[in-house]
């Protein structure tokens, strides 16, 4: 079960690295605008806010990776950052798009259950 927990946690970390890339570097590019359903004008106007959000997603990924690198001693760190991921996903789902619940919160919740069971 520990292997499954670590794989799930690593996948959540990779998702957040991808969110960082999308929000910090691809937000105003055609791929990023298409992924988020943005007009060029809105993307340009909100670029700084998106970059800030991307940075926070990077911190979530860093915390999860830190917990993974610590092995068994990193369980509490993984739990903390997975709970942060879930809270951010639920907040995003209620304020931005329900899709965030499935893209962010659900993978975090699955990983958290696996970490608790490991």
Buried (B, 14 or more C-beta within 10 A) or exposed (E): EEEBBBEBBBBBBEBBBEBBBBBBEBBBEEEBBEEBEBEEEEBEEBBEEBBEBBEBBBEBBBBBBBBBEEEEEBBEBBBEBBEBBBEBBBEBBEEEEEEBBEBBBBBBBBBBEBBEEB
